[in-house]
Amino acid sequence: MDYKIREIKDSEYSVLSDFLYEAIFIPKGMEKPSKSIIEQPELQVYIADFGKADDWCLVAEVKDELHTEQILQEIDNNEVCPSGYSVEINLKKISESMQATPSLIYVSDCTLFVGNSKKNTLESALWLKNVREGYTRAAILESGIAFNCNLLVSKRNQERFGNDIKAENNRLTIETQFEIITDKNVMTKCKCRAYCNYQNNNGVITWKSDKPMVFFYGHELKKNDEISVL
């Protein structure tokens, strides 16, 4: 794990509410309280108006350490021991002036296409849906946020897909539909489309897109009881 300890930045003060909530002691057997509990005056004293001269907070910045709790499975795949892929998505900050921090992620659908760029034909495709309902925490990085998900596919389809993806003139396209929730309970619906290029780094084969496109599908304010966190 690659990490460093540093002072919190002004643009990150919004995550203090998450820190405060996670610090609440919950005795064994008791249900976790609603996040609205941190709005009580006796708890707000710890974070309200943070940033004064005598306020000090350290954070651990972790790189390349992503949760893999977003699990998508190929439609109609019922194999007990399927094969799989891992997809990692990094989203950069749009503006340093943002007053909310993206912290939760839910990936509903992912589709992988292999097309022949010369023939303009579709060679292979995999359609996957999330196997669970619920949000997981995204990794908050200095440049933005990052998350990944595991894709479970049948061994037969993975072999066929793997052969097509390696063929000359074929190109991989990945489309992912997901929701992001900030610490202010604002949910944003997005779709990411990435045209990926083949890379071989000392025998480790990856497909990477340098300029993925993200499409915006609207905002929605969520209540605490509408947000299920895994």
C-alpha positions as CSV (number, residue, x, y, z in Angstrom):
1,M,0.0,0.0,0.0
2,D,1.3,3.4,-1.0
3,Y,0.3,6.2,1.4
4,K,1.4,9.5,3.0
5,I,0.2,11.5,6.0
6,R,-0.5,15.1,5.4
7,E,-2.5,18.1,6.7
8,I,-6.1,18.3,5.4
9,K,-6.7,20.8,2.6
10,D,-9.3,23.5,2.6
11,S,-11.1,21.8,-0.3
12,E,-11.4,18.6,1.8
13,Y,-13.1,20.0,4.9
14,S,-16.4,18.5,3.7
15,V,-15.1,14.9,4.5
16,L,-14.9,15.8,8.2
17,S,-18.6,14.9,8.6
18,D,-17.7,11.4,7.3
19,F,-14.8,11.1,9.7
20,L,-17.0,12.1,12.6
21,Y,-19.8,9.6,11.7
22,E,-17.3,6.7,11.3
23,A,-15.8,7.6,14.7
24,I,-19.1,7.0,16.6
25,F,-18.7,4.0,18.8
26,I,-21.5,1.4,18.2
27,P,-21.7,-1.4,20.8
28,K,-22.0,-4.9,19.6
29,G,-25.6,-5.8,18.6
30,M,-26.8,-2.3,18.2
31,E,-28.0,-0.9,14.9
32,K,-25.9,1.8,13.2
33,P,-27.5,5.2,13.7
34,S,-28.6,7.4,10.8
35,K,-25.9,9.8,9.6
36,S,-28.2,12.7,10.7
37,I,-27.0,12.0,14.3
38,I,-23.9,14.1,13.6
39,E,-26.1,17.2,13.2
40,Q,-26.7,17.1,17.0
41,P,-25.0,20.2,18.7
42,E,-22.9,18.0,21.0
43,L,-21.3,16.4,18.0
44,Q,-21.2,19.4,15.7
45,V,-18.8,21.1,18.1
46,Y,-16.0,18.9,16.7
47,I,-16.3,20.0,13.0
48,A,-18.4,23.2,12.9
49,D,-16.4,26.2,11.6
50,F,-13.4,24.0,11.2
51,G,-10.4,26.0,9.8
52,K,-9.5,28.4,12.7
53,A,-5.9,29.0,13.6
54,D,-5.9,26.3,16.3
55,D,-7.7,23.7,14.3
56,W,-5.5,20.8,13.0
57,C,-6.4,17.6,11.1
58,L,-4.2,15.0,9.5
59,V,-5.3,12.7,6.8
60,A,-3.9,9.5,5.2
61,E,-3.8,9.7,1.4
62,V,-3.9,6.2,0.0
63,K,-3.0,5.5,-3.6
64,D,-3.8,2.5,-5.7
65,E,-5.9,1.0,-2.9
66,L,-9.5,0.6,-4.2
67,H,-12.4,-1.3,-2.9
68,T,-13.7,-4.1,-5.1
69,E,-17.2,-4.4,-3.5
70,Q,-18.9,-3.4,-6.8
71,I,-19.4,-6.8,-8.4
72,L,-21.1,-7.2,-11.8
73,Q,-22.0,-10.5,-13.4
74,E,-22.6,-11.4,-17.0
75,I,-26.3,-11.6,-17.8
76,D,-27.5,-15.3,-17.9
77,N,-24.2,-16.5,-16.4
78,N,-24.9,-19.0,-13.7
79,E,-21.4,-20.6,-13.4
80,V,-20.3,-21.4,-9.8
81,C,-16.7,-20.5,-10.5
82,P,-16.7,-17.8,-13.3
83,S,-13.7,-16.0,-14.7
84,G,-13.4,-12.3,-14.6
85,Y,-11.9,-8.9,-15.3
86,S,-11.2,-5.8,-13.2
87,V,-12.1,-2.3,-14.4
88,E,-10.7,0.7,-12.7
89,I,-12.1,4.2,-13.2
90,N,-10.4,7.5,-12.1
91,L,-12.5,10.7,-12.2
92,K,-10.7,14.0,-11.9
93,K,-12.0,17.0,-10.1
94,I,-13.9,19.4,-12.2
95,S,-13.2,22.4,-9.9
96,E,-11.2,23.0,-6.7
97,S,-14.1,25.2,-5.5
98,M,-16.5,22.3,-5.1
99,Q,-18.2,22.4,-1.7
100,A,-19.1,18.6,-1.7
101,T,-16.9,15.5,-1.8
102,P,-17.9,12.5,-3.9
103,S,-17.7,9.5,-1.5
104,L,-20.1,6.7,-2.5
105,I,-20.4,4.8,-5.7
106,Y,-22.9,2.4,-7.3
107,V,-22.1,0.8,-10.7
108,S,-25.4,-0.6,-12.2
109,D,-24.3,-1.8,-15.6
110,C,-21.1,-2.4,-17.6
111,T,-20.8,-3.4,-21.3
112,L,-17.6,-4.4,-23.1
113,F,-17.5,-4.3,-26.9
114,V,-14.8,-5.5,-29.2
115,G,-15.1,-4.0,-32.7
116,N,-13.0,-4.2,-35.9
117,S,-11.9,-0.7,-36.8
118,K,-11.3,-1.6,-40.5
119,K,-14.5,-3.6,-41.1
120,N,-16.6,-1.5,-38.8
121,T,-18.1,-4.6,-37.3
122,L,-18.9,-5.8,-33.8
123,E,-16.9,-8.9,-33.0
124,S,-17.8,-9.6,-29.3
125,A,-19.8,-8.1,-26.5
126,L,-20.3,-8.8,-22.8
127,W,-23.3,-7.4,-20.9
128,L,-23.0,-7.2,-17.1
129,K,-25.2,-6.1,-14.2
130,N,-24.5,-5.5,-10.5
131,V,-25.3,-8.5,-8.4
132,R,-26.2,-6.4,-5.3
133,E,-28.1,-3.2,-4.5
134,G,-26.0,-0.8,-2.5
135,Y,-23.3,1.8,-2.5
136,T,-19.6,1.3,-1.6
137,R,-17.0,3.9,-0.7
138,A,-14.9,5.4,-3.5
139,A,-11.2,6.1,-2.9
140,I,-10.6,9.9,-2.5
141,L,-7.4,10.9,-4.1
142,E,-5.7,14.3,-4.4
143,S,-6.7,14.5,-8.1
144,G,-10.3,13.3,-7.6
145,I,-11.8,9.9,-6.9
146,A,-11.2,6.4,-8.1
147,F,-13.1,3.1,-7.9
148,N,-13.1,-0.3,-9.5
149,C,-15.4,-3.2,-10.0
150,N,-15.0,-6.9,-10.7
151,L,-16.6,-8.4,-13.8
152,L,-17.7,-12.0,-13.6
153,V,-18.1,-13.8,-16.9
154,S,-18.4,-17.4,-18.0
155,K,-15.1,-19.1,-18.8
156,R,-16.3,-20.0,-22.3
157,N,-17.3,-16.4,-23.1
158,Q,-14.0,-15.0,-21.6
159,E,-12.0,-17.3,-23.8
160,R,-13.8,-16.2,-27.0
161,F,-13.7,-12.5,-25.9
162,G,-10.0,-12.8,-25.1
163,N,-9.2,-14.1,-28.5
164,D,-11.2,-11.3,-30.2
165,I,-9.6,-8.6,-28.1
166,K,-6.1,-9.7,-29.2
167,A,-6.9,-9.8,-32.9
168,E,-5.4,-7.2,-35.2
169,N,-7.5,-4.1,-35.9
170,N,-9.8,-4.9,-33.0
171,R,-10.5,-2.3,-30.4
172,L,-12.1,-2.5,-26.9
173,T,-14.8,-0.1,-25.8
174,I,-16.2,-0.1,-22.2
175,E,-19.4,1.6,-21.2
176,T,-20.2,1.9,-17.5
177,Q,-23.3,3.4,-15.9
178,F,-22.9,4.5,-12.3
179,E,-24.2,6.8,-9.6
180,I,-22.0,9.0,-7.3
181,I,-23.3,10.4,-4.0
182,T,-21.5,13.2,-2.2
183,D,-21.3,13.9,1.5
184,K,-24.2,16.3,1.0
185,N,-26.4,13.4,-0.2
186,V,-26.5,14.7,-3.8
187,M,-26.6,11.8,-6.2
188,T,-25.4,12.2,-9.8
189,K,-26.1,9.7,-12.6
190,C,-23.3,9.3,-15.2
191,K,-22.2,7.0,-18.0
192,C,-18.6,6.6,-18.9
193,R,-17.5,5.5,-22.4
194,A,-13.8,4.6,-22.9
195,Y,-12.0,3.5,-26.0
196,C,-9.1,1.5,-24.7
197,N,-5.6,0.8,-26.1
198,Y,-3.5,-2.3,-25.5
199,Q,-0.6,-2.1,-23.1
200,N,1.9,-4.8,-22.1
201,N,4.0,-3.8,-19.1
202,N,6.5,-6.6,-18.3
203,G,4.0,-9.3,-19.2
204,V,1.1,-7.6,-17.4
205,I,-1.5,-6.9,-20.1
206,T,-3.9,-4.0,-19.6
207,W,-6.3,-1.9,-21.7
208,K,-6.3,1.8,-20.9
209,S,-8.1,4.8,-22.1
210,D,-6.4,8.2,-21.8
211,K,-9.4,10.3,-22.7
212,P,-12.7,8.6,-21.5
213,M,-15.9,10.5,-22.0
214,V,-18.4,11.0,-19.1
215,F,-22.0,11.8,-19.8
216,F,-24.2,13.5,-17.2
217,Y,-27.7,12.3,-16.6
218,G,-28.9,14.6,-13.8
219,H,-28.8,15.2,-10.0
220,E,-31.1,14.0,-7.3
221,L,-31.2,14.8,-3.6
222,K,-31.3,11.6,-1.5
223,K,-32.6,11.1,2.0
224,N,-30.4,9.2,4.5
225,D,-32.8,6.2,4.6
226,E,-32.7,6.0,0.8
227,I,-28.9,5.3,0.8
228,S,-27.9,1.7,1.4
229,V,-24.2,1.3,2.0
230,L,-22.6,-2.1,1.8
